[in-house]
Amino acid sequence: MVGEKLNTEKIVGIGLVAALIAAIFLGMNELAMSIASGLVGYMGGKAEKRGGDINDNHSN
């Protein structure tokens, strides 16, 4: 990680993963499920913005 910048997306991702791990170890199952689904949605949204749909061709 030397030389890499910590941007907002990385900070949010790291925070969500830390919160998920803490919720799991503290036995807060409902909170862990909510954080996990939010994390999946957040990562999915970032991947969609970055890469787009690979099957999307703009020739109509």
N, C-alpha and C positions, 0 to 999 in steps of 0.2 A: 504494500500500500504506500510505499515511499514514492513521493513525487505525484501522487494522485490527489485530485481535489475532492473534498467532500461537498457535494452539492446537495440541494434540498431533497432530491429523490433518494439519495443514499442515506441521508440522516433519517428520513421518515421510515425507510425500509428497515434500517437497523433498530430503530425504536420499536417498530411493530414486532419484529422478531424477538427482541428482548422482553417486551410485554407478554408475548405469547408464551415464551419459556417460563416467565415468572408465574403466569396464570396456571400453567400446567403443574408446576411444582407446588403451588399453593392450593391445588385441588379445586380451583374455580373453573369447573368444566364448561359452564354456559359462557363465561367470559372468554375462555380459550377458543371455543367454537366461533364466537362472534369475531374475535381478533383474527382467527385463521381465515374466515371467509372474507373479511375485509382485506387481508393481506393478499389473498388470491385475486380479488377484484382489482386491487391497486396494481399488482404486478401485471395482470392481464391488460389493464388499461395502458400501462407504460409500454408494453410490448406492441400493442396495437398502434399506438402513436408512433413508435419508432420504426416498425417494419411495415405496417399496413398489411393488407390481405395479399398473399402471394398469388391467389387465383383471380385477382381483380385486374382485368385488362380494360383499358379505356378506349377500346375500338368498338364503336357502335355502328 
